Protein backbone atom coordinates (compact mmCIF):
# COMPACT_ATOMS: atom_id res chain seq x y z
CA UNK A 1 0.00 0.00 0.00
CA UNK A 2 1.46 3.35 -1.05
CA UNK A 3 0.49 6.55 0.79
CA UNK A 4 1.14 9.87 -0.93
CA UNK A 5 0.73 13.22 0.83
CA UNK A 6 -0.07 16.54 -0.81
CA UNK A 7 0.08 20.01 0.75
CA UNK A 8 -1.95 22.87 -0.66
CA UNK A 9 -3.11 25.99 1.18
CA UNK A 10 -2.27 24.38 4.53
CA UNK A 11 -4.64 21.46 3.84
CA UNK A 12 -3.26 17.93 3.80
CA UNK A 13 -4.71 15.46 1.31
CA UNK A 14 -3.98 11.76 1.65
CA UNK A 15 -4.18 9.60 -1.45
CA UNK A 16 -4.11 5.88 -0.74
CA UNK A 17 -3.02 3.74 -3.67
CA UNK A 18 -3.04 -0.01 -3.26
CA UNK A 19 -0.65 -1.93 -5.48
CA UNK A 20 -1.87 -5.41 -6.60
CA UNK A 21 1.33 -7.15 -5.55
CA UNK A 22 0.62 -6.15 -1.93
CA UNK A 23 -2.74 -7.88 -2.06
CA UNK A 24 -3.81 -11.27 -0.92
CA UNK A 25 -7.15 -12.19 -2.46
CA UNK A 26 -9.27 -14.91 -0.91
CA UNK A 27 -12.05 -16.85 -2.57
CA UNK A 28 -14.80 -17.10 0.05
CA UNK A 29 -17.73 -19.49 -0.07
CA UNK A 30 -21.07 -18.02 0.95
CA UNK A 31 -20.85 -19.27 4.55
CA UNK A 32 -17.39 -17.71 4.97
CA UNK A 33 -18.38 -14.13 4.08
CA UNK A 34 -18.63 -11.55 6.85
CA UNK A 35 -21.90 -9.99 5.62
CA UNK A 36 -21.91 -7.09 8.09
CA UNK A 37 -18.41 -6.10 7.05
CA UNK A 38 -19.29 -6.64 3.40
CA UNK A 39 -22.26 -4.26 3.50
CA UNK A 40 -20.21 -1.55 5.22
CA UNK A 41 -17.66 -1.74 2.38
CA UNK A 42 -20.39 -1.55 -0.28
CA UNK A 43 -21.98 1.46 1.47
CA UNK A 44 -18.62 3.26 1.62
CA UNK A 45 -17.57 2.41 -1.93
CA UNK A 46 -16.92 5.17 -4.44
CA UNK A 47 -18.89 3.07 -6.92
CA UNK A 48 -21.65 2.03 -4.48
CA UNK A 49 -24.50 0.09 -6.11
CA UNK A 50 -27.49 -1.43 -4.37
CA UNK A 51 -27.21 -4.67 -6.33
CA UNK A 52 -24.04 -5.56 -4.40
CA UNK A 53 -25.48 -5.53 -0.87
CA UNK A 54 -25.56 -8.98 0.73
CA UNK A 55 -29.35 -8.98 1.26
CA UNK A 56 -29.95 -8.19 -2.42
CA UNK A 57 -27.52 -10.85 -3.65
CA UNK A 58 -29.01 -13.44 -1.28
CA UNK A 59 -32.31 -13.13 -3.16
CA UNK A 60 -31.19 -12.81 -6.79
CA UNK A 61 -28.21 -15.19 -6.47
CA UNK A 62 -28.63 -17.60 -3.51
CA UNK A 63 -25.30 -19.06 -2.40
CA UNK A 64 -23.23 -16.32 -4.06
CA UNK A 65 -19.52 -16.35 -3.31
CA UNK A 66 -16.87 -13.63 -3.25
CA UNK A 67 -13.31 -12.54 -3.87
CA UNK A 68 -12.02 -10.42 -0.98
CA UNK A 69 -8.69 -8.65 -0.55
CA UNK A 70 -6.69 -8.50 2.70
CA UNK A 71 -9.10 -6.75 5.10
CA UNK A 72 -12.06 -6.35 2.77
CA UNK A 73 -10.57 -3.17 1.23
CA UNK A 74 -11.69 -4.53 -2.15
CA UNK A 75 -14.54 -6.98 -2.69
CA UNK A 76 -16.07 -8.69 -5.70
CA UNK A 77 -19.28 -10.75 -5.56
CA UNK A 78 -19.32 -13.99 -7.57
CA UNK A 79 -22.90 -14.96 -8.55
CA UNK A 80 -22.24 -18.68 -8.95
CA UNK A 81 -24.71 -21.12 -10.48
CA UNK A 82 -24.36 -24.81 -11.23
CA UNK A 83 -25.68 -26.87 -14.11
CA UNK A 84 -25.04 -30.61 -14.39
CA UNK A 85 -22.75 -30.09 -11.40
CA UNK A 86 -20.62 -27.57 -13.33
CA UNK A 87 -20.03 -24.23 -11.56
CA UNK A 88 -20.18 -21.06 -13.64
CA UNK A 89 -20.79 -17.35 -13.05
CA UNK A 90 -23.64 -15.46 -14.67
CA UNK A 91 -25.13 -12.00 -14.09
CA UNK A 92 -28.28 -12.37 -11.95
CA UNK A 93 -31.61 -10.99 -13.04
CA UNK A 94 -32.44 -7.44 -11.81
CA UNK A 95 -28.73 -6.85 -11.33
CA UNK A 96 -27.24 -4.68 -14.03
CA UNK A 97 -23.72 -4.26 -12.65
CA UNK A 98 -21.44 -5.95 -10.14
CA UNK A 99 -17.63 -6.17 -10.29
CA UNK A 100 -15.07 -4.81 -7.82
CA UNK A 101 -16.11 -2.37 -5.06
CA UNK A 102 -13.95 -0.27 -2.74
CA UNK A 103 -13.71 3.07 -0.96
CA UNK A 104 -10.14 3.22 -2.30
CA UNK A 105 -8.91 4.00 -5.79
CA UNK A 106 -9.71 1.03 -8.04
CA UNK A 107 -7.09 0.96 -10.78
CA UNK A 108 -7.00 -0.98 -14.02
CA UNK A 109 -4.29 -3.18 -12.51
CA UNK A 110 -6.46 -4.05 -9.51
CA UNK A 111 -9.41 -4.94 -11.76
CA UNK A 112 -7.15 -7.20 -13.85
CA UNK A 113 -5.78 -8.80 -10.69
CA UNK A 114 -9.29 -9.69 -9.52
CA UNK A 115 -10.28 -11.02 -12.94
CA UNK A 116 -7.28 -13.36 -12.90
CA UNK A 117 -8.37 -14.63 -9.48
CA UNK A 118 -11.87 -15.68 -10.60
CA UNK A 119 -11.88 -19.36 -9.63
CA UNK A 120 -14.28 -20.65 -12.30
CA UNK A 121 -13.52 -21.25 -15.95
CA UNK A 122 -16.84 -20.08 -17.38
CA UNK A 123 -18.25 -16.63 -16.60
CA UNK A 124 -20.34 -13.81 -18.02
CA UNK A 125 -20.62 -10.85 -15.68
CA UNK A 126 -21.01 -7.08 -15.88
CA UNK A 127 -18.34 -4.98 -14.18
CA UNK A 128 -19.56 -1.63 -12.83
CA UNK A 129 -18.91 1.79 -14.33
CA UNK A 130 -16.07 2.36 -11.85
CA UNK A 131 -14.26 -0.72 -13.20
CA UNK A 132 -13.04 0.77 -16.47
CA UNK A 133 -11.32 -1.84 -18.56
CA UNK A 134 -10.07 -1.04 -22.04
CA UNK A 135 -9.86 -4.73 -22.92
CA UNK A 136 -13.53 -5.64 -22.50
CA UNK A 137 -16.84 -4.64 -24.09
CA UNK A 138 -18.49 -1.39 -22.89
CA UNK A 139 -22.29 -1.42 -22.58
CA UNK A 140 -24.45 1.74 -22.42
CA UNK A 141 -26.09 2.97 -19.25
CA UNK A 142 -27.87 6.32 -19.03
CA UNK A 143 -27.63 8.43 -15.87
CA UNK A 144 -29.14 11.83 -15.13
CA UNK A 145 -27.64 14.03 -12.41
CA UNK A 146 -30.42 15.78 -10.47
CA UNK A 147 -28.30 18.49 -8.84
CA UNK A 148 -29.85 21.30 -10.89
CA UNK A 149 -33.28 22.91 -10.75
CA UNK A 150 -36.16 21.21 -12.55
CA UNK A 151 -36.35 24.13 -14.98
CA UNK A 152 -32.68 23.75 -15.92
CA UNK A 153 -32.99 20.00 -16.47
CA UNK A 154 -36.27 20.31 -18.41
CA UNK A 155 -34.64 22.77 -20.83
CA UNK A 156 -32.59 19.82 -22.10
CA UNK A 157 -35.58 17.57 -22.74
CA UNK A 158 -35.92 16.52 -26.36
CA UNK A 159 -38.85 17.81 -28.43
CA UNK A 160 -40.28 14.30 -28.47
CA UNK A 161 -40.11 14.06 -24.67
CA UNK A 162 -41.88 17.40 -24.21
CA UNK A 163 -44.55 16.40 -26.72
CA UNK A 164 -45.24 13.15 -24.86
CA UNK A 165 -45.43 14.85 -21.45
CA UNK A 166 -48.00 17.30 -22.84
CA UNK A 167 -49.90 14.32 -24.25
CA UNK A 168 -50.17 12.70 -20.80
CA UNK A 169 -51.62 15.91 -19.39
CA UNK A 170 -54.34 15.88 -22.03
CA UNK A 171 -55.06 12.22 -21.25
CA UNK A 172 -55.87 13.13 -17.63
CA UNK A 173 -53.53 10.50 -16.19
CA UNK A 174 -52.97 10.35 -12.44
CA UNK A 175 -49.77 9.45 -10.58
CA UNK A 176 -50.06 7.07 -7.63
CA UNK A 177 -47.26 6.81 -5.06
CA UNK A 178 -46.67 3.93 -2.64
CA UNK A 179 -48.34 1.16 -4.64
CA UNK A 180 -48.49 -2.05 -2.60
CA UNK A 181 -46.50 -5.14 -3.54
CA UNK A 182 -49.47 -7.32 -4.50
CA UNK A 183 -50.90 -4.70 -6.87
CA UNK A 184 -47.47 -4.19 -8.44
CA UNK A 185 -46.87 -7.92 -8.99
CA UNK A 186 -50.42 -8.48 -10.27
CA UNK A 187 -49.96 -5.70 -12.80
CA UNK A 188 -46.50 -6.98 -13.76
CA UNK A 189 -47.89 -10.48 -14.37
CA UNK A 190 -50.84 -9.13 -16.38
CA UNK A 191 -48.65 -7.48 -19.01
CA UNK A 192 -47.42 -9.37 -22.06
CA UNK A 193 -43.65 -9.11 -22.17
CA UNK A 194 -41.01 -9.50 -24.87
CA UNK A 195 -38.31 -10.06 -22.25
CA UNK A 196 -37.73 -12.85 -19.72
CA UNK A 197 -40.40 -12.69 -17.03
CA UNK A 198 -39.12 -12.61 -13.45
CA UNK A 199 -40.21 -15.42 -11.16
CA UNK A 200 -43.04 -14.02 -9.01
CA UNK A 201 -41.65 -15.62 -5.83
CA UNK A 202 -38.23 -14.03 -6.34
CA UNK A 203 -39.79 -10.67 -7.20
CA UNK A 204 -42.07 -10.72 -4.14
CA UNK A 205 -39.21 -11.67 -1.83
CA UNK A 206 -36.99 -8.92 -3.25
CA UNK A 207 -39.68 -6.25 -2.95
CA UNK A 208 -40.55 -7.25 0.62
CA UNK A 209 -36.91 -7.14 1.70
CA UNK A 210 -36.28 -3.86 -0.09
CA UNK A 211 -39.29 -2.26 1.59
CA UNK A 212 -37.93 -3.42 4.97
CA UNK A 213 -34.69 -1.67 4.02
CA UNK A 214 -36.63 1.43 2.90
CA UNK A 215 -34.85 1.06 -0.44
CA UNK A 216 -37.74 1.08 -2.91
CA UNK A 217 -40.79 3.05 -3.91
CA UNK A 218 -43.48 1.38 -6.02
CA UNK A 219 -45.24 3.89 -8.24
CA UNK A 220 -48.02 3.72 -10.81
CA UNK A 221 -49.87 5.76 -13.40
CA UNK A 222 -53.64 5.35 -13.59
CA UNK A 223 -56.13 6.27 -16.29
CA UNK A 224 -59.39 8.16 -15.74
CA UNK A 225 -61.03 4.92 -14.56
CA UNK A 226 -58.42 4.46 -11.81
CA UNK A 227 -56.91 1.49 -13.65
CA UNK A 228 -53.14 1.01 -13.53
CA UNK A 229 -51.61 1.35 -16.99
CA UNK A 230 -47.93 1.71 -15.99
CA UNK A 231 -45.84 1.00 -12.91
CA UNK A 232 -42.27 1.40 -11.71
CA UNK A 233 -40.11 -0.10 -8.99
CA UNK A 234 -37.68 2.69 -8.06
CA UNK A 235 -34.66 1.41 -6.12
CA UNK A 236 -32.56 3.80 -4.03
CA UNK A 237 -29.32 3.26 -2.14
CA UNK A 238 -26.89 6.04 -1.36
CA UNK A 239 -27.32 8.83 -3.89
CA UNK A 240 -28.49 6.57 -6.70
CA UNK A 241 -32.09 6.18 -7.87
CA UNK A 242 -32.36 3.11 -10.08
CA UNK A 243 -35.16 2.79 -12.63
CA UNK A 244 -35.21 -0.87 -11.69
CA UNK A 245 -38.39 -2.37 -13.07
CA UNK A 246 -40.65 -0.30 -15.33
CA UNK A 247 -43.69 -1.95 -16.88
CA UNK A 248 -46.47 -0.58 -19.13
CA UNK A 249 -49.46 -2.29 -20.68
CA UNK A 250 -50.77 -1.47 -24.15
CA UNK A 251 -52.78 1.52 -22.93
CA UNK A 252 -49.83 2.80 -20.90
CA UNK A 253 -47.57 2.74 -23.95
CA UNK A 254 -50.20 4.39 -26.12
CA UNK A 255 -50.76 7.11 -23.49
CA UNK A 256 -46.99 7.69 -22.95
CA UNK A 257 -47.52 7.10 -19.22
CA UNK A 258 -43.82 6.55 -18.44
CA UNK A 259 -42.97 10.04 -19.71
CA UNK A 260 -45.28 11.43 -17.04
CA UNK A 261 -43.77 9.24 -14.33
CA UNK A 262 -40.13 10.08 -15.13
CA UNK A 263 -40.92 13.79 -15.43
CA UNK A 264 -42.49 13.60 -11.95
CA UNK A 265 -39.38 11.87 -10.56
CA UNK A 266 -37.15 14.61 -11.94
CA UNK A 267 -39.43 17.40 -10.73
CA UNK A 268 -39.78 15.96 -7.20
CA UNK A 269 -36.06 15.23 -6.73
CA UNK A 270 -34.41 18.11 -8.58
CA UNK A 271 -31.72 20.14 -6.78
CA UNK A 272 -30.54 17.10 -4.84
CA UNK A 273 -27.31 15.10 -4.88
CA UNK A 274 -29.15 12.17 -6.47
CA UNK A 275 -28.45 10.45 -9.77
CA UNK A 276 -31.29 8.88 -11.72
CA UNK A 277 -29.91 5.65 -13.19
CA UNK A 278 -32.03 4.40 -16.10
CA UNK A 279 -30.00 1.15 -16.38
CA UNK A 280 -29.33 1.71 -20.10
CA UNK A 281 -30.38 -0.28 -23.13
CA UNK A 282 -29.03 -1.57 -26.44
CA UNK A 283 -32.49 -1.07 -27.94
CA UNK A 284 -32.51 2.24 -29.84
CA UNK A 285 -36.06 3.25 -28.92
CA UNK A 286 -35.52 2.68 -25.19
CA UNK A 287 -32.13 4.42 -25.21
CA UNK A 288 -33.75 7.36 -27.02
CA UNK A 289 -36.39 7.55 -24.25
CA UNK A 290 -33.65 7.86 -21.60
CA UNK A 291 -31.56 10.34 -23.57
CA UNK A 292 -34.68 12.41 -24.20
CA UNK A 293 -34.59 13.47 -20.53
CA UNK A 294 -30.96 14.56 -20.84
CA UNK A 295 -29.38 11.41 -19.39
CA UNK A 296 -25.73 10.78 -20.31
CA UNK A 297 -24.03 7.50 -21.10
CA UNK A 298 -22.03 6.03 -18.18
CA UNK A 299 -20.87 2.69 -19.62
CA UNK A 300 -20.28 -0.50 -17.69
CA UNK A 301 -18.31 -3.50 -18.95
CA UNK A 302 -19.16 -7.02 -20.07
CA UNK A 303 -16.65 -9.63 -18.94
CA UNK A 304 -17.07 -12.98 -20.63
CA UNK A 305 -15.16 -16.24 -21.00
CA UNK A 306 -16.10 -19.69 -22.28
CA UNK A 307 -19.91 -19.66 -22.32
CA UNK A 308 -20.94 -22.99 -23.92
CA UNK A 309 -24.57 -23.52 -24.91
CA UNK A 310 -25.15 -26.09 -22.18
CA UNK A 311 -24.45 -23.44 -19.51
CA UNK A 312 -26.78 -20.86 -21.03
CA UNK A 313 -30.37 -20.91 -19.88
CA UNK A 314 -32.94 -18.99 -17.92
CA UNK A 315 -31.57 -16.84 -15.14
C-alpha positions as CSV (number, residue, x, y, z in Angstrom):
1,X,0.0,0.0,0.0
2,X,1.5,3.4,-1.0
3,X,0.5,6.5,0.8
4,X,1.1,9.9,-0.9
5,X,0.7,13.2,0.8
6,X,-0.1,16.5,-0.8
7,X,0.1,20.0,0.8
8,X,-1.9,22.9,-0.7
9,X,-3.1,26.0,1.2
10,X,-2.3,24.4,4.5
11,X,-4.6,21.5,3.8
12,X,-3.3,17.9,3.8
13,X,-4.7,15.5,1.3
14,X,-4.0,11.8,1.7
15,X,-4.2,9.6,-1.4
16,X,-4.1,5.9,-0.7
17,X,-3.0,3.7,-3.7
18,X,-3.0,0.0,-3.3
19,X,-0.6,-1.9,-5.5
20,X,-1.9,-5.4,-6.6
21,X,1.3,-7.1,-5.5
22,X,0.6,-6.1,-1.9
23,X,-2.7,-7.9,-2.1
24,X,-3.8,-11.3,-0.9
25,X,-7.1,-12.2,-2.5
26,X,-9.3,-14.9,-0.9
27,X,-12.1,-16.8,-2.6
28,X,-14.8,-17.1,0.0
29,X,-17.7,-19.5,-0.1
30,X,-21.1,-18.0,0.9
31,X,-20.9,-19.3,4.5
32,X,-17.4,-17.7,5.0
33,X,-18.4,-14.1,4.1
34,X,-18.6,-11.5,6.9
35,X,-21.9,-10.0,5.6
36,X,-21.9,-7.1,8.1
37,X,-18.4,-6.1,7.0
38,X,-19.3,-6.6,3.4
39,X,-22.3,-4.3,3.5
40,X,-20.2,-1.6,5.2
41,X,-17.7,-1.7,2.4
42,X,-20.4,-1.5,-0.3
43,X,-22.0,1.5,1.5
44,X,-18.6,3.3,1.6
45,X,-17.6,2.4,-1.9
46,X,-16.9,5.2,-4.4
47,X,-18.9,3.1,-6.9
48,X,-21.7,2.0,-4.5
49,X,-24.5,0.1,-6.1
50,X,-27.5,-1.4,-4.4
51,X,-27.2,-4.7,-6.3
52,X,-24.0,-5.6,-4.4
53,X,-25.5,-5.5,-0.9
54,X,-25.6,-9.0,0.7
55,X,-29.3,-9.0,1.3
56,X,-29.9,-8.2,-2.4
57,X,-27.5,-10.9,-3.6
58,X,-29.0,-13.4,-1.3
59,X,-32.3,-13.1,-3.2
60,X,-31.2,-12.8,-6.8
61,X,-28.2,-15.2,-6.5
62,X,-28.6,-17.6,-3.5
63,X,-25.3,-19.1,-2.4
64,X,-23.2,-16.3,-4.1
65,X,-19.5,-16.3,-3.3
66,X,-16.9,-13.6,-3.3
67,X,-13.3,-12.5,-3.9
68,X,-12.0,-10.4,-1.0
69,X,-8.7,-8.6,-0.5
70,X,-6.7,-8.5,2.7
71,X,-9.1,-6.8,5.1
72,X,-12.1,-6.3,2.8
73,X,-10.6,-3.2,1.2
74,X,-11.7,-4.5,-2.1
75,X,-14.5,-7.0,-2.7
76,X,-16.1,-8.7,-5.7
77,X,-19.3,-10.8,-5.6
78,X,-19.3,-14.0,-7.6
79,X,-22.9,-15.0,-8.5
80,X,-22.2,-18.7,-8.9
81,X,-24.7,-21.1,-10.5
82,X,-24.4,-24.8,-11.2
83,X,-25.7,-26.9,-14.1
84,X,-25.0,-30.6,-14.4
85,X,-22.7,-30.1,-11.4
86,X,-20.6,-27.6,-13.3
87,X,-20.0,-24.2,-11.6
88,X,-20.2,-21.1,-13.6
89,X,-20.8,-17.4,-13.0
90,X,-23.6,-15.5,-14.7
91,X,-25.1,-12.0,-14.1
92,X,-28.3,-12.4,-12.0
93,X,-31.6,-11.0,-13.0
94,X,-32.4,-7.4,-11.8
95,X,-28.7,-6.9,-11.3
96,X,-27.2,-4.7,-14.0
97,X,-23.7,-4.3,-12.7
98,X,-21.4,-6.0,-10.1
99,X,-17.6,-6.2,-10.3
100,X,-15.1,-4.8,-7.8
101,X,-16.1,-2.4,-5.1
102,X,-14.0,-0.3,-2.7
103,X,-13.7,3.1,-1.0
104,X,-10.1,3.2,-2.3
105,X,-8.9,4.0,-5.8
106,X,-9.7,1.0,-8.0
107,X,-7.1,1.0,-10.8
108,X,-7.0,-1.0,-14.0
109,X,-4.3,-3.2,-12.5
110,X,-6.5,-4.1,-9.5
111,X,-9.4,-4.9,-11.8
112,X,-7.2,-7.2,-13.8
113,X,-5.8,-8.8,-10.7
114,X,-9.3,-9.7,-9.5
115,X,-10.3,-11.0,-12.9
116,X,-7.3,-13.4,-12.9
117,X,-8.4,-14.6,-9.5
118,X,-11.9,-15.7,-10.6
119,X,-11.9,-19.4,-9.6
120,X,-14.3,-20.6,-12.3
121,X,-13.5,-21.2,-16.0
122,X,-16.8,-20.1,-17.4
123,X,-18.2,-16.6,-16.6
124,X,-20.3,-13.8,-18.0
125,X,-20.6,-10.9,-15.7
126,X,-21.0,-7.1,-15.9
127,X,-18.3,-5.0,-14.2
128,X,-19.6,-1.6,-12.8
129,X,-18.9,1.8,-14.3
130,X,-16.1,2.4,-11.8
131,X,-14.3,-0.7,-13.2
132,X,-13.0,0.8,-16.5
133,X,-11.3,-1.8,-18.6
134,X,-10.1,-1.0,-22.0
135,X,-9.9,-4.7,-22.9
136,X,-13.5,-5.6,-22.5
137,X,-16.8,-4.6,-24.1
138,X,-18.5,-1.4,-22.9
139,X,-22.3,-1.4,-22.6
140,X,-24.4,1.7,-22.4
141,X,-26.1,3.0,-19.3
142,X,-27.9,6.3,-19.0
143,X,-27.6,8.4,-15.9
144,X,-29.1,11.8,-15.1
145,X,-27.6,14.0,-12.4
146,X,-30.4,15.8,-10.5
147,X,-28.3,18.5,-8.8
148,X,-29.9,21.3,-10.9
149,X,-33.3,22.9,-10.8
150,X,-36.2,21.2,-12.5
151,X,-36.4,24.1,-15.0
152,X,-32.7,23.8,-15.9
153,X,-33.0,20.0,-16.5
154,X,-36.3,20.3,-18.4
155,X,-34.6,22.8,-20.8
156,X,-32.6,19.8,-22.1
157,X,-35.6,17.6,-22.7
158,X,-35.9,16.5,-26.4
159,X,-38.8,17.8,-28.4
160,X,-40.3,14.3,-28.5
161,X,-40.1,14.1,-24.7
162,X,-41.9,17.4,-24.2
163,X,-44.6,16.4,-26.7
164,X,-45.2,13.1,-24.9
165,X,-45.4,14.9,-21.4
166,X,-48.0,17.3,-22.8
167,X,-49.9,14.3,-24.2
168,X,-50.2,12.7,-20.8
169,X,-51.6,15.9,-19.4
170,X,-54.3,15.9,-22.0
171,X,-55.1,12.2,-21.3
172,X,-55.9,13.1,-17.6
173,X,-53.5,10.5,-16.2
174,X,-53.0,10.4,-12.4
175,X,-49.8,9.4,-10.6
176,X,-50.1,7.1,-7.6
177,X,-47.3,6.8,-5.1
178,X,-46.7,3.9,-2.6
179,X,-48.3,1.2,-4.6
180,X,-48.5,-2.1,-2.6
181,X,-46.5,-5.1,-3.5
182,X,-49.5,-7.3,-4.5
183,X,-50.9,-4.7,-6.9
184,X,-47.5,-4.2,-8.4
185,X,-46.9,-7.9,-9.0
186,X,-50.4,-8.5,-10.3
187,X,-50.0,-5.7,-12.8
188,X,-46.5,-7.0,-13.8
189,X,-47.9,-10.5,-14.4
190,X,-50.8,-9.1,-16.4
191,X,-48.6,-7.5,-19.0
192,X,-47.4,-9.4,-22.1
193,X,-43.6,-9.1,-22.2
194,X,-41.0,-9.5,-24.9
195,X,-38.3,-10.1,-22.2
196,X,-37.7,-12.9,-19.7
197,X,-40.4,-12.7,-17.0
198,X,-39.1,-12.6,-13.4
199,X,-40.2,-15.4,-11.2
200,X,-43.0,-14.0,-9.0
201,X,-41.7,-15.6,-5.8
202,X,-38.2,-14.0,-6.3
203,X,-39.8,-10.7,-7.2
204,X,-42.1,-10.7,-4.1
205,X,-39.2,-11.7,-1.8
206,X,-37.0,-8.9,-3.2
207,X,-39.7,-6.2,-3.0
208,X,-40.6,-7.2,0.6
209,X,-36.9,-7.1,1.7
210,X,-36.3,-3.9,-0.1
211,X,-39.3,-2.3,1.6
212,X,-37.9,-3.4,5.0
213,X,-34.7,-1.7,4.0
214,X,-36.6,1.4,2.9
215,X,-34.9,1.1,-0.4
216,X,-37.7,1.1,-2.9
217,X,-40.8,3.0,-3.9
218,X,-43.5,1.4,-6.0
219,X,-45.2,3.9,-8.2
220,X,-48.0,3.7,-10.8
221,X,-49.9,5.8,-13.4
222,X,-53.6,5.3,-13.6
223,X,-56.1,6.3,-16.3
224,X,-59.4,8.2,-15.7
225,X,-61.0,4.9,-14.6
226,X,-58.4,4.5,-11.8
227,X,-56.9,1.5,-13.7
228,X,-53.1,1.0,-13.5
229,X,-51.6,1.4,-17.0
230,X,-47.9,1.7,-16.0
231,X,-45.8,1.0,-12.9
232,X,-42.3,1.4,-11.7
233,X,-40.1,-0.1,-9.0
234,X,-37.7,2.7,-8.1
235,X,-34.7,1.4,-6.1
236,X,-32.6,3.8,-4.0
237,X,-29.3,3.3,-2.1
238,X,-26.9,6.0,-1.4
239,X,-27.3,8.8,-3.9
240,X,-28.5,6.6,-6.7
241,X,-32.1,6.2,-7.9
242,X,-32.4,3.1,-10.1
243,X,-35.2,2.8,-12.6
244,X,-35.2,-0.9,-11.7
245,X,-38.4,-2.4,-13.1
246,X,-40.7,-0.3,-15.3
247,X,-43.7,-1.9,-16.9
248,X,-46.5,-0.6,-19.1
249,X,-49.5,-2.3,-20.7
250,X,-50.8,-1.5,-24.2
251,X,-52.8,1.5,-22.9
252,X,-49.8,2.8,-20.9
253,X,-47.6,2.7,-23.9
254,X,-50.2,4.4,-26.1
255,X,-50.8,7.1,-23.5
256,X,-47.0,7.7,-22.9
257,X,-47.5,7.1,-19.2
258,X,-43.8,6.6,-18.4
259,X,-43.0,10.0,-19.7
260,X,-45.3,11.4,-17.0
261,X,-43.8,9.2,-14.3
262,X,-40.1,10.1,-15.1
263,X,-40.9,13.8,-15.4
264,X,-42.5,13.6,-12.0
265,X,-39.4,11.9,-10.6
266,X,-37.2,14.6,-11.9
267,X,-39.4,17.4,-10.7
268,X,-39.8,16.0,-7.2
269,X,-36.1,15.2,-6.7
270,X,-34.4,18.1,-8.6
271,X,-31.7,20.1,-6.8
272,X,-30.5,17.1,-4.8
273,X,-27.3,15.1,-4.9
274,X,-29.1,12.2,-6.5
275,X,-28.4,10.4,-9.8
276,X,-31.3,8.9,-11.7
277,X,-29.9,5.7,-13.2
278,X,-32.0,4.4,-16.1
279,X,-30.0,1.1,-16.4
280,X,-29.3,1.7,-20.1
281,X,-30.4,-0.3,-23.1
282,X,-29.0,-1.6,-26.4
283,X,-32.5,-1.1,-27.9
284,X,-32.5,2.2,-29.8
285,X,-36.1,3.2,-28.9
286,X,-35.5,2.7,-25.2
287,X,-32.1,4.4,-25.2
288,X,-33.8,7.4,-27.0
289,X,-36.4,7.6,-24.3
290,X,-33.7,7.9,-21.6
291,X,-31.6,10.3,-23.6
292,X,-34.7,12.4,-24.2
293,X,-34.6,13.5,-20.5
294,X,-31.0,14.6,-20.8
295,X,-29.4,11.4,-19.4
296,X,-25.7,10.8,-20.3
297,X,-24.0,7.5,-21.1
298,X,-22.0,6.0,-18.2
299,X,-20.9,2.7,-19.6
300,X,-20.3,-0.5,-17.7
301,X,-18.3,-3.5,-18.9
302,X,-19.2,-7.0,-20.1
303,X,-16.6,-9.6,-18.9
304,X,-17.1,-13.0,-20.6
305,X,-15.2,-16.2,-21.0
306,X,-16.1,-19.7,-22.3
307,X,-19.9,-19.7,-22.3
308,X,-20.9,-23.0,-23.9
309,X,-24.6,-23.5,-24.9
310,X,-25.1,-26.1,-22.2
311,X,-24.5,-23.4,-19.5
312,X,-26.8,-20.9,-21.0
313,X,-30.4,-20.9,-19.9
314,X,-32.9,-19.0,-17.9
315,X,-31.6,-16.8,-15.1
